[in-house]
Amino acid sequence: MLSNKPVNPSRDIVQASVGAFFVRIYGGNSFTTKKPTRWEFRQILEETGFVAELREAIMIGEFRPLMSLTGRNAGL
């Protein structure tokens, strides 16, 4: 899970609700850049090893313009 919100509040919110569905939770201060760059997603995919190809990954979010731009930048 990747949010542009700070990592600690993001973790608290996600773990209190749907945390069982995520193996990693990152916030806007977890990396040197924020969405819509592609680097955060690529690092998460590498760390988890769940996705062999970027075309197999999906992105779910609440703000369509940011999701679209971030997904496109990441090659998803």
Long-range contacts (C-beta under 8 A, 24 or more apart in sequence): 1-25, 1-26, 2-26, 2-27, 2-30, 2-35, 2-40, 2-41, 2-44, 3-27, 3-28, 4-28, 4-34, 4-35, 23-48, 23-50, 24-48, 35-66, 35-70, 36-66, 36-69, 36-70, 36-73, 37-70, 37-73, 38-70, 38-73, 38-74, 38-75, 41-70, 41-74, 41-76, 42-74
